[in-house]
């Protein structure tokens, strides 16, 4: 589980650095790529990053789980899920990332973000 957690943190770090194309090429599962186009992924990441206002800090793991399958996506197989509480320049959010093993590496099955608090920018 610790290897999967390290992979999740590395992927989230790449996304914070706006390495979206690299994440698509190296860290997105083939399963996910069958469900979403590269253009849609890059557009979604760009929109999310603009809303967060920059690099996050104080990322705290609040939940992790290993399960057989993911009912939300319909994926059958072992999944590793992680939820983090992270503070960004303009928002505090929960980040959820679900990984699977593919080709010997951990790759994104899906991910989401939920804003919990907006910071006032003066």
FIZADO-495238 format. One record per atom (N, C-alpha, C): residue in one letter; x negated, y, z negated. Coordinates in steps of 0.2 Angstrom, whole numbers, plus 5000, padded with zeros to 4 digits. Layout:
<nodes>
AXYZ ...
</nodes>
This chain:
<nodes>
X499649945000 X500050005000 X499650065000 X499050064997 X498650124996 X498350145003 X498250095008 X497950105014 X498550145018 X499150125018 X499750155021 X499750225018 X499750235012 X499750305009 X499250345012 X498650325012 X498050365015 X498250385022 X498450335026 X498650345033 X499250405033 X499750395029 X500250445029 X499950515028 X499550525023 X499250585021 X498850615027 X498450565030 X498050595036 X498450615041 X499050585043 X499450605048 X499750675046 X500050675040 X500350745038 X499850795039 X499150785037 X498650835038 X498550855045 X498550805049 X498450825056 X499050865059 X499650855057 X500250895059 X500150965056 X499950965050 X499851035047 X499351075051 X498851045054 X498351075058 X498551085065 X499251065066 X499551075073 X499151035078 X498950975076 X498650925081 X499150875083 X499750905086 X500350865088 X500150815093 X499850845098 X499650795104 X499250735102 X498750745097 X498350695095 X498750645091 X499250675087 X499650625083 X500050585087 X500350615092 X500750575097 X500350525100 X499750535102 X499350485106 X499050435101 X498950455095 X498550405091 X498950375085 X499550415083 X499850395077 X500550385077 X500850385083 X501550375084 X501650305087 X502050265084 X502150195086 X502550195093 X502350135096 X502750125102 X503450115101 X503650095096 X504450085094 X504750155094 X504350205091 X504650275091 X504650305098 X504050295102 X504050325108 X504550295113 X504850235112 X505450215116 X506050255114 X506050285108 X506650325106 X506650395108 X506050425108 X505950495109 X505350505114 X505450565118 X504950575123 X504450615120 X503850625123 X503250655120 X503450735120 X503750755125 X503950825125 X504450845120 X504950805118 X505350815112 X505050815106 X504550765105 X504150765099 X503750825098 X503350845103 X502950905103 X503450965101 X503950975104 X504451035103 X504651035096 X504850975093 X505150965086 X504550985081 X503950965083 X503450975078 X503251055078 X503351085084 X503151155085 X503751195081 X504351175081 X504851215078 X504851205070 X504651145068 X504551135061 X503951175058 X503451175062 X502851205059 X502951285059 X503351305064 X503451385063 X503951395057 X504351355055 X504751365050 X504451365043 X503851325043 X503551315037 X502951365035 X502751405041 X502351465040 X501651445039 X501351385040 X500651375039 X500551305035 X499951305032 X499651245029 X499951235022 X500151175021 X500451155014 X499951145009 X500151155003 X499651134998 X500051104992 X499751074987 X500051044982 X500550994984 X500350944989 X500750894991 X500750844985 X501250824983 X501350774977 X501750714980 X501550654979 X501850594980 X502450584975 X503050574977 X503550564972 X503950504973 X503850464979 X504150404980 X503750364985 X503650294984 X503350254989 X503750184989 X503750154995 X504150094995 X503850055001 X503849985000 X503749935005 X504349895006 X504649885012 X505249855013 X505249815019 X505649765020 X505749725026 X506249755030 X506149795034 X506549825039 X506749895036 X507049935041 X507350005040 X508050015042 X508550015038 X509250015040 X509350085044 X509050135042 X509150195046 X508950195053 X508450165055 X508250165062 X508350095065 X508550045061 X508649975064 X508049935065 X507449965063 X506849925064 X506849865060 X506649805063 X506549745059 X505749735058 X505549725052 X504849715051 X504649755044 X504049745042 X503849785036 X503749855038 X504049895033 X503949965034 X503749995027 X503350055027 X503050085022 X503350155022 X503650175016 X503950245016 X503650285010 X503550345012 X503250395007 X503650455007 X503850485001 X504150545000 X503650594996 X503550654999 X503050694996 X503450764995 X503250794989 X503550864988 X502950904990 X503050954994 X502450994997 X502751074997 X502251114995 X502351184995 X502051215002 X502351245006 X502151285012 X502151355010 X501851405015 X501951475013 X502651505013 X503051475016 X503751505016 X504351455013 X504151395011 X504651345009 X504351295005 X504751265001 X504551204997 X504951155000 X504651095002 X505051045006 X504850975003 X505350925005 X505250855004 X505050825011 X504450795011 X504250765018 X504350685017 X504650655021 X504750585021 X504450555028 X503950505027 X503650475033 X503650405032 X503850365037 X503950295037 X503450265042 X503050225040 X502550195044 X502650115045 X502350095051 X502350025052 X501650005054 X501449945054 X500849915056 X500949895064 X500549925068 X500549915075 X499849915078 X499649865081 X498949865083 X498449865078 X498549845072 X498049845067 X498049915063 X498449965065 X498450025062 X499150045059 X499150095055 X499850115052 X500050175057 X500650175060 X500950225064 X501650245062 X501850305064 X502450325063 X503050295066 X503450265061 X504150245064 X504650295064 X504650345059 X505050405060 X504850445054 X504950515054 X504850555048 X505350615049 X505450645043 X505950695042 X505650745037 X505950805037 X505850855032 X506450885029 X506450905023 X507050935020 X506850995016 X507051045018 X506851105014 X507251115007 X506951125002 X507251124995 X507251194993 X506851244995 X506851304992 X506451354997 X506751414999 X506351455003 X506051514999 X505451525001 X505051584997 X505251645001 X505251694997 X505351765000 X504751795002 X504651815008 X504051845011 X504151915011 X503751955008 X503752025007 X503352055012 
</nodes>
